[in-house]
Amino acid sequence: MNLRVFKRIIFTFAISVLGVSTSFAAFTFDKQEQVDTAPIVGLYRYQVPTELQGVYNAAGIKNLTSSMEKEPNTLSMNVAHVKGNPAESYVVEVYTDTAALETHRKSEHFQNYINEVGSKLTSRKLYDVQPMLLIEKQDALSVINDGKSVVTLTEFTVDGNEVDTVQKQYQLDIDRAVRDDAGYMAGYVLRERNNKTHWYVIQIYSDESAFNKHMSSPGYRFMMSQIQGSLQGVTTKVLQGDILVNHGGQSFVRP
């Protein structure tokens, strides 16, 4: 067994001891970055027991806001829970590259998060995803438990022959919404790394009014008229934003 293989085995074992999805993601992202130089996105789902929810929120605030203050290459970090079900929590993180992820993972605030709550989350899911679109308003976003923000998570499978069309239509709609709608804060379109026709769309709104405005807009309705026949198994979860922070200005489009 060569030294490189031995180190990777030790690294994987250390991750399993920590029991933290973000740490596990570092291994997956290392493999991804070998062939893909796009920003790195982490998408996670956590089951948060009732007795841990307060600590989870408080530790998350410290971790995410410290990341925005101290890590310029940690681009966006978001925590939201299913409306009416605070136990089901989703996290979306965006990093410039693997070095940025590693910087975050080694930070004092992230290590404190691990110690306070990360190792206690016994039900976790990591989605191994790559970005298709990452589009935000120019101004930085900082929402902390405002009780108003809405996040939608839509999941579907795209007809393999229509991938370019679906991506283009989402880009047109999100670009317009970010530019013209004050309450539309960001739109992220992701695909599974090993199943490139399975997509996730995360959209962030200031409140329910902004969400309803976008859903009823001519641009959104036109987009759906163009792509709905190309999508299968569409499901949408409406989430309440808990901690939504970014540096603003992302505008990534996968070539």
C-alpha positions as CSV (number, residue, x, y, z in Angstrom):
1,M,0.0,0.0,0.0
2,N,1.6,3.3,-1.0
3,L,1.7,6.4,1.2
4,R,-1.0,8.3,-0.8
5,V,-3.5,5.5,-0.4
6,F,-2.7,5.1,3.3
7,K,-3.2,8.8,3.9
8,R,-6.6,8.7,2.1
9,I,-7.7,5.8,4.3
10,I,-6.7,7.6,7.4
11,F,-8.5,10.8,6.2
12,T,-11.7,8.8,5.5
13,F,-11.6,7.2,9.0
14,A,-11.1,10.6,10.7
15,I,-14.2,11.8,8.9
16,S,-16.3,8.9,10.1
17,V,-15.2,9.6,13.7
18,L,-16.2,13.2,13.4
19,G,-19.6,12.2,12.0
20,V,-20.1,15.5,10.2
21,S,-21.4,15.8,6.7
22,T,-19.4,18.9,5.8
23,S,-16.2,17.0,6.7
24,F,-17.3,14.0,4.6
25,A,-18.0,16.4,1.7
26,A,-14.3,17.4,1.6
27,F,-13.4,13.9,0.5
28,T,-16.2,13.9,-2.2
29,F,-15.3,17.4,-3.3
30,D,-11.6,16.5,-3.7
31,K,-12.6,13.9,-6.3
32,Q,-15.0,16.3,-8.0
33,E,-12.4,19.1,-8.3
34,Q,-10.1,16.8,-10.3
35,V,-12.4,17.1,-13.3
36,D,-14.5,20.2,-12.5
37,T,-13.2,23.7,-11.7
38,A,-16.7,25.2,-11.0
39,P,-17.5,26.5,-7.5
40,I,-18.1,23.8,-5.0
41,V,-21.6,23.4,-3.6
42,G,-22.6,21.4,-0.5
43,L,-26.3,20.4,-0.1
44,Y,-27.3,18.6,3.1
45,R,-30.4,17.4,4.8
46,Y,-30.4,17.1,8.6
47,Q,-32.9,15.6,11.0
48,V,-32.7,17.8,14.1
49,P,-34.2,16.4,17.3
50,T,-36.4,18.8,19.2
51,E,-34.1,19.1,22.2
52,L,-31.2,20.0,19.8
53,Q,-32.9,22.7,17.7
54,G,-32.0,25.7,19.8
55,V,-28.3,24.7,20.0
56,Y,-28.3,23.8,16.3
57,N,-29.6,27.3,15.4
58,A,-27.3,29.2,17.8
59,A,-24.2,27.2,16.7
60,G,-25.2,27.7,13.1
61,I,-25.4,31.5,13.5
62,K,-21.9,31.6,14.9
63,N,-20.5,29.3,12.3
64,L,-22.1,30.9,9.2
65,T,-21.7,34.6,10.2
66,S,-18.1,34.0,11.2
67,S,-17.5,32.4,7.8
68,M,-18.8,35.5,6.0
69,E,-16.6,37.7,8.2
70,K,-13.4,35.7,7.9
71,E,-13.6,33.6,4.7
72,P,-13.9,35.6,1.5
73,N,-13.9,32.4,-0.6
74,T,-16.8,30.9,1.3
75,L,-19.4,32.5,-1.0
76,S,-22.8,31.6,0.4
77,M,-24.2,29.6,3.4
78,N,-27.8,29.0,4.0
79,V,-29.9,27.1,6.5
80,A,-33.7,26.6,6.2
81,H,-36.2,24.2,7.6
82,V,-39.4,22.8,6.1
83,K,-42.3,25.0,7.1
84,G,-44.2,23.5,9.9
85,N,-41.4,20.9,10.5
86,P,-38.3,22.5,12.1
87,A,-36.8,19.0,12.6
88,E,-36.2,18.7,8.8
89,S,-33.4,21.2,8.0
90,Y,-31.5,21.8,4.8
91,V,-28.1,23.5,4.3
92,V,-26.7,24.9,1.1
93,E,-23.1,26.1,1.0
94,V,-21.0,27.5,-1.9
95,Y,-17.2,27.7,-1.9
96,T,-14.8,29.1,-4.6
97,D,-12.8,25.8,-4.6
98,T,-11.5,22.9,-2.5
99,A,-9.0,25.2,-0.8
100,A,-11.8,27.4,0.4
101,L,-13.7,24.4,1.7
102,E,-10.6,23.2,3.5
103,T,-10.1,26.6,5.1
104,H,-13.7,26.6,6.4
105,R,-13.4,23.0,7.6
106,K,-10.2,23.9,9.6
107,S,-11.6,27.1,11.0
108,E,-12.1,27.6,14.8
109,H,-15.8,28.5,14.3
110,F,-16.5,25.3,12.3
111,Q,-14.6,23.1,14.8
112,N,-16.8,24.7,17.6
113,Y,-19.9,23.9,15.5
114,I,-18.7,20.2,15.3
115,N,-18.2,20.1,19.1
116,E,-21.5,21.8,20.0
117,V,-23.9,20.1,17.5
118,G,-22.4,18.5,14.4
119,S,-21.5,15.2,16.0
120,K,-24.9,15.0,17.6
121,L,-26.9,15.0,14.4
122,T,-27.4,11.3,13.9
123,S,-29.5,11.5,10.7
124,R,-27.8,13.3,7.8
125,K,-27.8,13.1,4.0
126,L,-25.2,14.5,1.7
127,Y,-26.2,15.3,-1.9
128,D,-23.2,15.0,-4.2
129,V,-24.0,17.9,-6.5
130,Q,-22.4,20.3,-9.0
131,P,-23.6,23.8,-9.9
132,M,-25.3,24.6,-13.1
133,L,-26.3,28.1,-12.2
134,L,-25.4,30.3,-9.2
135,I,-27.0,33.7,-9.5
136,E,-27.4,36.3,-6.7
137,K,-28.1,39.9,-6.2
138,Q,-25.0,42.1,-6.1
139,D,-25.5,43.2,-2.5
140,A,-24.5,40.8,0.3
141,L,-27.4,38.9,2.0
142,S,-27.7,38.6,5.8
143,V,-30.9,37.1,7.2
144,I,-30.9,35.7,10.7
145,N,-34.2,34.1,11.9
146,D,-36.4,36.9,10.5
147,G,-39.4,34.6,10.3
148,K,-40.3,35.9,6.9
149,S,-37.9,34.6,4.3
150,V,-38.9,31.8,2.0
151,V,-36.7,29.2,0.4
152,T,-37.9,26.7,-2.2
153,L,-36.2,23.4,-3.0
154,T,-37.4,21.8,-6.2
155,E,-36.2,18.4,-7.4
156,F,-36.7,16.8,-10.8
157,T,-35.2,14.7,-13.6
158,V,-34.5,16.4,-16.9
159,D,-35.0,14.8,-20.3
160,G,-31.4,14.2,-21.4
161,N,-32.1,15.7,-24.8
162,E,-33.4,18.9,-23.2
163,V,-30.7,19.8,-20.7
164,D,-29.4,22.9,-22.6
165,T,-33.0,24.2,-23.0
166,V,-33.9,23.7,-19.4
167,Q,-30.7,25.4,-18.2
168,K,-31.1,28.3,-20.5
169,Q,-34.7,28.9,-19.5
170,Y,-33.8,28.8,-15.8
171,Q,-31.0,31.2,-16.5
172,L,-33.3,33.7,-18.2
173,D,-35.9,33.6,-15.5
174,I,-33.4,33.8,-12.6
175,D,-31.4,36.6,-14.2
176,R,-34.6,38.6,-14.7
177,A,-35.9,38.0,-11.2
178,V,-32.5,38.9,-9.6
179,R,-32.4,42.1,-11.7
180,D,-36.0,43.2,-11.5
181,D,-37.6,41.8,-8.3
182,A,-36.5,43.4,-5.1
183,G,-37.6,40.3,-3.1
184,Y,-35.9,37.7,-5.2
185,M,-32.5,37.2,-3.5
186,A,-30.8,34.2,-5.2
187,G,-31.3,31.2,-7.4
188,Y,-29.1,28.1,-7.5
189,V,-29.5,25.2,-10.0
190,L,-27.6,22.0,-9.2
191,R,-27.2,18.6,-10.7
192,E,-26.1,15.3,-9.2
193,R,-22.5,14.6,-10.0
194,N,-23.1,11.0,-10.9
195,N,-26.5,11.4,-12.5
196,K,-26.4,14.6,-14.4
197,T,-30.0,14.7,-15.4
198,H,-31.2,14.8,-11.8
199,W,-31.4,18.4,-10.7
200,Y,-32.2,20.6,-7.6
201,V,-33.3,24.2,-7.8
202,I,-32.9,26.4,-4.7
203,Q,-34.5,29.8,-4.7
204,I,-34.4,32.4,-2.0
205,Y,-37.1,35.1,-1.4
206,S,-37.3,37.9,1.1
207,D,-40.9,36.9,2.1
208,E,-44.0,35.1,0.9
209,S,-45.1,38.1,-1.2
210,A,-41.9,37.9,-3.2
211,F,-42.3,34.2,-3.6
212,N,-45.9,34.6,-4.9
213,K,-44.9,37.4,-7.2
214,H,-42.2,35.3,-8.8
215,M,-44.5,32.3,-9.2
216,S,-47.1,34.3,-10.9
217,S,-44.8,36.4,-13.1
218,P,-45.0,36.2,-16.9
219,G,-41.3,35.2,-17.0
220,Y,-41.8,32.2,-14.7
221,R,-44.9,31.2,-16.5
222,F,-43.2,31.4,-19.8
223,M,-40.3,29.3,-18.6
224,M,-42.6,26.6,-17.3
225,S,-44.5,26.5,-20.6
226,Q,-41.2,25.8,-22.3
227,I,-39.8,23.2,-20.1
228,Q,-42.5,21.4,-18.2
229,G,-42.7,18.6,-20.8
230,S,-39.0,18.0,-20.3
231,L,-39.2,17.4,-16.5
232,Q,-40.3,14.3,-14.6
233,G,-40.9,13.6,-11.0
234,V,-41.1,17.3,-10.0
235,T,-41.4,17.9,-6.2
236,T,-41.1,21.2,-4.4
237,K,-40.5,21.8,-0.7
238,V,-41.3,25.2,0.7
239,L,-38.8,26.1,3.5
240,Q,-38.6,28.9,6.0
241,G,-35.2,30.6,6.0
242,D,-33.3,30.5,9.2
243,I,-29.8,31.7,8.4
244,L,-29.2,33.0,4.9
245,V,-25.9,34.8,4.3
246,N,-23.7,35.4,1.2
247,H,-21.2,37.9,-0.1
248,G,-23.5,38.7,-3.1
249,G,-22.6,39.0,-6.7
250,Q,-22.4,35.3,-7.8
251,S,-23.1,34.8,-11.5
252,F,-21.9,31.4,-12.4
253,V,-23.3,29.7,-15.5
254,R,-22.0,26.2,-16.5
255,P,-20.7,26.3,-20.1
